[in-house]
Amino acid sequence: MSENNDLANLARATLDACNKAGFKMATAESCTGGMIAAALTDLAGSSSVFVAGFVTYSNTAKSQMIDVAKELIDFKGAVSEDVAVEMALGALANSEADVAVSVTGVAGPGGGSAEKPVGTVHMCCALSTGELAHIKQNYGDLKRAEIRQLTAQDALKMVISAVESVS
């Protein structure tokens, strides 16, 4: 099965899990640039679950669209657990979603550092009921497209797990 089919299958499973739980969903994406939202909305019936996708590629967009504090970004960096958490919470607060997933990372090929090398990604899944999950992945120095694909897949797996744990 190709990676794109894996993403499509995970998107379908995410929509099914959210439908079963009666949850609406939003995304807050940086390094994936809307890939997660696109995978979800490629599927018929996604409008019964998917309510909003925030592509907050720049730090300014993170602050303006989903209320991530500029000071937090300046202090922790955009690629951090704290920013991923605030992105997910901001997507919840600025939509009618019950569950939101956020991703922020270094997809490369440049932009990495010793502290945050290429392939470093933070993901957060937040539920309106207060549950919160964070994952830090280091995919390594893969191709940009591979890092983005793996991030989108892992983010959807995270949503499925979170939704199923409360439904």
N, C-alpha and C positions, 0 to 999 in steps of 0.2 A: 504494500500500500504506500502511495506517495505521501510526502509530508503534507501536501495541500489537502489530501483526502483525510489525513489524520486531523488536521485543523477543522475541516468541515464536519467530521464525525464528532469531535469534541464540542463544536459549536451546537450541533444538534442535541447532544447529550446535555449541554448547559441549558438550552431552551427547554428541554423536557423536564429537567430537574426544577427549574424555576417555575414552569407551568404547574407542575405537581404540587409545589409548595405555595403557589399563589403569589410568587414574588415578581416584582418588576426589577429590571437591571439597568445599570449605567456603567460606563467605562471612563477612566481617566488615563489617557495614554500619552507617553512621551516617546520613548525609543521605538515603539511599534507604530507610531504615526497613524493610528486609526485601524490597524490590521485586525484587531480583536472585534471592533465594531463592524468592520466590513465582513468578517467571517460570520458573525451573527446575522447581519442583515442580508447576506446572500441567500438565506434560507427563507422559504415561504412560511408565513405564520410568525415571523420574528416580532412583528408589531404587538403581539399579545404579551410579550415579555420586555423587549428592549425599548427603553424610553429616552436615553440620551447617551451620546458619546462626546467626551471632551478630549480633543487633541491639543494637549498643552505642551507643545514641543519646546517653547522658550520658557525661561524663568518668569518673564513678565506675564505670559499667558497663564502659568500656574497660579500666579497671584491674582490676576484679574478675573479669571474665569471660575476658579474653584477655591479661592480664598486661602491659598498657601502663603503664609507670612514671608515676605521678602527677607526679613531678618533670619528666619529659619533656613532659607535657602542659602543666604550668605554665610551663615555659621556652620551648617552641616553639609552643604552642597546639595545640588539637585538630585544626585545619585546617592540616596541615603534612606535608611529605614524611616526616619522621622518625616521626610518629605513624602515618601510613598504612603505612609499612614494618613498624612494630611490631605494628600490627593484623593484617596478613597473616601475619606470623611467629607471632603469638599464636594465630591461628585454626588454623594448621598444628599447633602444639604442643598445642593443646587438642582435637584431633580426630584421626581416623584418615585425614585427607586427604593427598593427594599434591600438591595444588595448592590455593592459597587466594587469594582476591581480596578486597581491602579498599577501601572508599570513605569519605572524610570530606570534608565541604565545607560551603559556605554556600548553601543553597537559596533563601533569602529568604522573603518580600520584605524582611524586616529582617535584622539581625544582621551585616551586612557592615561593613567598615572600609576606610580608604584602603589599608591593606596587604593586606587580604583582602576584596575587594569581593564582593557577591552574585554568584554564578556561579563562584566559585573552588572547585575540587574537586581533591583529591589521590587517586590510585588506585595501588594496588600489587598486583602479582601475584607470589606466592612459590611456588616449587616445593620439594618435599622434597629434591631433588637439589642445592639450593643456588642455583639461578638466581633472579634477582630483577629485576623491572622496575617502574619508577615512571613515572607520567604526571601532569603538572599541567595541568589544563584551566581556562580561563576562558571560560565559556559566555556571559558578559555578564549583564546585568540582565533576564533572561527571566522568565517566569512560573515559579513554584515547581515546578509539575508538569512543565514542559518541562525544567528543570534536572535533576530527578530522573530523568526518562525518558532523557535524553541520557547521564547518568552511568551508568545501568544498562546501556545499549547499549554504551557505550565500555568498561565494565568487562568485559563478556562478550567483546567483540572482543579485549581484552587477554589473557584466558584462552585463547582459541582460538589466538592467535599464540604464546603461551608454550608451550602444550602441543604444538602442531605443530612448534615449533622443536627439541624434544627427543625427539620420537617418530619 
